[in-house]
């Protein structure tokens, strides 16, 4: 592969890197000027759009089984080139998820950042870098690269979580996140090392090959390695029992960062988990499928049950997003790679994640808009929202319905697919616990609906919605509805992304 | 492609709701009358469909389009003799409710009328959908507007928010169970088409799963009907809901469950239905008698009528059970089965007309006095003679007086059931006696008869808040006239509607042989 082609394949990542560093530099030059700082937001947004264009440009280049991203360094350097990344359906899908997420977060953060921190430009740069790390993680095919990109994501996330230096809760959140995170990475790294010790390889494909040829003598090491890696990634996704950090981090972090935390690390964690399990350990599907089913049940049930008691909306949505990850996990637990039918588990997970992206970010955008006006995000702050801003209230209602999984919303489509996968694999218990959980979840989503729709506000002043916020919420709303009403392209996107990976591995 | 009658019936309310959302909030008058006019379109179209409908012609006016190709989901709607009366019932009650609400709803007008039209879309969609995914979509779309109608416009003293979320949770439990069953059915039969699945015999290779799917779907519909012991959401919802909400709740929403039994559960699992018929029959009997007894014990007029709905929808279930209890048997019984099923469907229609009417009439007294407490009334027959007359007729229709609608359907249910499961029928008759008791004793006697007491009346009636005539106002009479007309028409000359229903139910039953 020539250098040119190599660079083309990395175009989205390169775009994000360049824009992020330009934002850093521009921030230094124009720092302190409010009007110009506002332009940085639009500049970062523009950069994300460019990354989106780049992603679409390289879309046709993906191949089933993945196109290794590496270039020949020439004989002078000696040795083989080990491709660290791949370009396949899954990688592209997550690049798309990442740029959409970045666009929404950057647009919705404007007011919040302006009010809460003097370091505004850097904020956008860090968000862009965090996005970059998700792209890298979802394309990584080598344990080393996986570890590095996940760490990259972690460090940017810690910084963002603790971004409000003078706010004790923000700092506390960052410290908690960091300590848990460091331990989780160490465990995951140890798992990787066991796997390397057993198979002598760090490439995911090579690991699978080594395990398949039966040349591995320490085969029993794979199982503890699997558990440890699951712990590390479970931390990123916030799966029970590795979730304890998330409510505190969510509540303490600046709200746009909370929105990011509820989608970004989860997406990265799922991307890596999917690739790791399907590419490296397809032979152990029996083991990890059962494990994931158990974790999914725990995650859904615990997330929902604890959410019932919350009074802070950010914290409630934190537990809600724990539960949502549990539903997604059903898809992977019920993976049926050779199924001829509409759902093979993986496409269910991807579709669910896609719908969840817009639903959750939309919901957080509403929370940010309310918080910008009221200064906090407790349930009473939502009183009478239908009067104060019908647009925000109706949008929030739709987002909450989507989180429950009621048609016509994207959340319903996601649930239809994941539960479909579970029923198909005859994992009836898993499906039943899943739907019961979505009934339980109604009650705490209702706790947000009740003040919003039924109660009167003490402060009846209308909430002004900035144009960028209007754009974000409107776009998310349109997407949430479109995924259900005009589902075909979205299902196709998820299915083809999944197919490109599955076809090569099974 | 034919003229898309049904598609228009479904989506005109949606368009209306969207337009209302764009009208400024303070143009209340325009919003009210615009939504009444919008609702006339589906009403007229549903009458046109009924007129053009060919009796015995199976599914008609089918609109079909591939909706989600990868999922094999079609947008497919159609009517047969069972859905035609239901659609008409829905559009009629919606128009009347909107008309009535135009006079009585005073707060958050814009939201009320937009939500009501959305609700109409969801309900009609359920009656017309011929694809399981589409059915599920509409089934759930109706849920949210009703939830909000109860929660927002309920009277604070009736705990509207509690009732609203209870309604939501109960329905959702059934819905999600049903969704899993639908998925299982699709995975084995390879189609979502409601008409094709019975031909395939869903889950035939896995009896245990078939039984699970049967009960999952049963649960969803039983909650909606509602059958004892899943009925407890209904009295709460009725008590809290605004008048128009109660009318639609009793008049149409309960029928969604009944319609689901006939359209989905019975054709999908005829053998299981037959097998469990004795058990479901017992549930029906308990609903009938228990509902009537509890009804008799109520002192709140709305709760009383709510429990009477449990009882009357039990009649429907009994008819359905009788129709399915002797599948695979020959001719003479087929007649009784068809009679039972006809009676069941007609019972749904009649209950919609009659109980819808009763709730409007509760609204009449409630708007004047702001109470539903039976002990607070008495001797009103002299004070409000027109109201007394209208209420008497509706109440008598409800208890099954010959010559009025209720009698025909109850008679047919029992005529069918006697031939097939006599013990059940004999026990069931008790409910009719009890029905007469609570209607005559509680409603008629406590509200209208006895001495009129001036103190009692002035304690509850506040002329400051009532701007229309003391006896039924013109808009209230106009609202009731179509309902009274149908009570009489069906009671005296039920042939037009029965022919339509009968052709469809015999076709359905002989298809199951």
HADDOCK unambig.tbl for C-alpha pairs under 7 A between the chains (distance, minus, plus):
assign (segid A and resid 342 and name CA) (segid B and resid 70 and name CA) 6.42 0.50 0.50
assign (segid A and resid 342 and name CA) (segid B and resid 71 and name CA) 5.87 0.50 0.50
assign (segid A and resid 406 and name CA) (segid B and resid 140 and name CA) 6.53 0.50 0.50
assign (segid A and resid 407 and name CA) (segid B and resid 137 and name CA) 5.48 0.50 0.50
assign (segid A and resid 407 and name CA) (segid B and resid 140 and name CA) 6.34 0.50 0.50
assign (segid A and resid 407 and name CA) (segid B and resid 141 and name CA) 6.56 0.50 0.50
assign (segid A and resid 408 and name CA) (segid B and resid 137 and name CA) 6.38 0.50 0.50
assign (segid A and resid 420 and name CA) (segid B and resid 183 and name CA) 5.93 0.50 0.50
assign (segid A and resid 423 and name CA) (segid B and resid 184 and name CA) 6.31 0.50 0.50
assign (segid A and resid 424 and name CA) (segid B and resid 187 and name CA) 6.84 0.50 0.50
assign (segid A and resid 435 and name CA) (segid B and resid 176 and name CA) 5.94 0.50 0.50
assign (segid A and resid 439 and name CA) (segid B and resid 169 and name CA) 6.76 0.50 0.50
assign (segid A and resid 439 and name CA) (segid B and resid 172 and name CA) 6.55 0.50 0.50
assign (segid A and resid 439 and name CA) (segid B and resid 173 and name CA) 6.23 0.50 0.50
assign (segid A and resid 454 and name CA) (segid B and resid 151 and name CA) 6.50 0.50 0.50
assign (segid A and resid 454 and name CA) (segid B and resid 152 and name CA) 5.40 0.50 0.50
assign (segid A and resid 487 and name CA) (segid B and resid 68 and name CA) 6.36 0.50 0.50
assign (segid A and resid 488 and name CA) (segid B and resid 68 and name CA) 5.24 0.50 0.50
assign (segid A and resid 488 and name CA) (segid B and resid 69 and name CA) 6.71 0.50 0.50
assign (segid A and resid 488 and name CA) (segid B and resid 70 and name CA) 6.84 0.50 0.50
